[in-house]
Amino acid sequence: MLISKFKLETNEDISNEMEKALCVQLPQKYKIFIDRYNGGETPDTNWTGKGKTDVRGFYGYDNANDYWDIKEHRTETFLSELLVRGFLVIAENSFGDMFCMKLEDETVWIAYHDSSKMVAIADDFESFINGCKSKKIGHISTIEERKARLIANGHGDKLSENMLRGWQEEIDKYSKLVQEEVVI
């Protein structure tokens, strides 16, 4: 699996800080992941095992992107209720469903955001990571290329300032991402 990590320097204290703040003991492989990457974005990544879905990104702790920072979200009802039940939220798909690790036995589950349904999908964190398959970000189309495609497909009338801003934001975001293979 490829990840654009939030962590820029090595710091083994992140997982220890996370354990203290959440009052949990993290599995060893997950601690390695947090200390090495501190979560990260995973564009064009799919979980290929039971319950196939995309994996948008992994949560980190402190110094992560605000959206992906467990420290910032730990008091939110959904996340705190899962933690009380022994599940740590570790990642999310594009639908808002959460991938959770059951701390008692390290199994990985998907918790659906719109129901109380949870399904076990992996025996442990490492097998979950191994079941995530990513594609390397390739050429990022320029605004001119996107305009030309839109017009060629007969939708030039739909071009708007909002669309151009959205395209520019996407170009800026993906041109800065550095992907690397996850090793734990």
N, C-alpha and C positions, 0 to 999 in steps of 0.2 A: 504494500500500500504506500502511496505517496502522500506526503503531508507538507504543508507550508507552516512550519512550526511558529509558535508565539515566542519561544524561548530563544534568546540570542546568545547567552553565555551559560556556561556550566555552573549549576548551583544545586547541590544535593539537598539543600534546606527546603526547597519548595514542597516536596512530598511530606516532609516532617511538619512543616507549618500547616499544611492542609489537614494532616491527621489530627493535630492539636485543635485546630479551629472547628473541625467537624466532629471531633470526639469519636473517631473511628480508627481502625487499623487497616491500612491499605494492603492489598496483595502485592507481593514482591515485584512481579512483572509490571503491574500498573505503576508502582513507585518508580521503576526504571523509566517507563514511558513519560511520566510527569516530569521527572528530573531532567530527562534528555530533551523533551519537546515542549512541555507545558501546554499540551493540546495544540490545536492548529486547524487551519482550514484544509478541506480535502475535496477540491473541485473535481468533478467527473469521476467520483468514486462510488462504487456499488458494493453492497453486501451481497455475496453470491450464495450464501447458505440458506437455511430455512427462513422463510419470510422475506424473500428478496426485496430490497429497497435501496435507495441511495443513502450515502453518508455525507452530510454537508460539512461537518466539522466536529472536532473533539474539544470538550471543555478543558480549560486550564485553571490554574489557581494563582491569583495575584499577577500582575504584570502581563496578563493575557488581554487580548482585545476585549473591551467591556462586554460585548454581547456574549462572549464565550467564557467569561470569568465566573467560576462557581462562587468565588468569594462575594461577588456582587449580587448573586441570585440565590444564595443559600437560604434566605428567609422567605422566598416566594412559596406560596402554599403548595403547589404541585411538587416542587423539588424537596421541600422540607417534609412533606407527608411521605414521600418515597424513602427519604433517609430514615425516618422513624421506623419504617417497615424493613429497614436493613438493605435498601437499594441506593447505590450511588449513581447519579446521572453522569454518564461519561461522554455521550455524543448525541447528535440530533440529525434527523433527516429533513428533507425540504418541506415535509408536511407538518413539521413541528412535533413529530413523535420522538420520544427519547429512548436512547439506548442506555440501559442501566446494568450495573454489575451488582449481583447479590453478594454482599460482603461475606456472608457466612460460608458460601461454597464456591465463590468466584464465577458462577455462571453468569452469562450475559443474556439480558432480556430486552424486549422492546415494549415500551409502555406507550399505548396510544393516547394522544392528547385529547381526543374527543370521547373517550369512554374509560371505564376502569379496567379494560382488558389489558393483560400483560401476557406475553408469550416468550418462553425460553427459546433462544436461538443459537447459543454457543456454549460449549462446556466450560470455557474459561476465556480470559482476556486475550491470551496469545492466539487461540484458535479463532476468536473474533477478528483480530487484526489480520491473520492469515487468510480469512475469508473475504476481506475487503480488497477489491481490485480497482486500481486507478489507471487512468490514461494521463500521460504527460500533456501538459498544456502546450499546444503547438502555436501556430501562427494566430495572432490576435488581429482580426479584421479591423482595418482603419475605418474611420467615419465615411470616407469616400467610397470604400469598397462596400460598406453596408448600404449607403445611399444607392449605389449602382444596382445592387441586388434587389432592393426594394422597388426601384423603378422598373427593372427588367421583369419582375414578377407582377407588374401591373398595380402596384400599391403605392406609387409615388405620391398620391394625394393624401396618404396617411402620415407623411413626414411632418414632424412637429418639433418645436423647441424642446418640449419635454423628452421626446424620443432622442434627440441629439444629446441632451444632458445625460440621459440614462446611458447612452452608448459611451459617452466620454468617461463617465464614472466607472463603467465596466472595463474599459480599456486601461484606465489608470490603475484600477485594482489588480487586474490579472497581469499587467506588465511588471508589477512589483513583486509578485509571488515567486518564491524560490521553493521548488518542490524537492524533497529528498525521500529516499526509501526509509520506512520505519524499520528499525532494528531494535529488538528487545531481548 
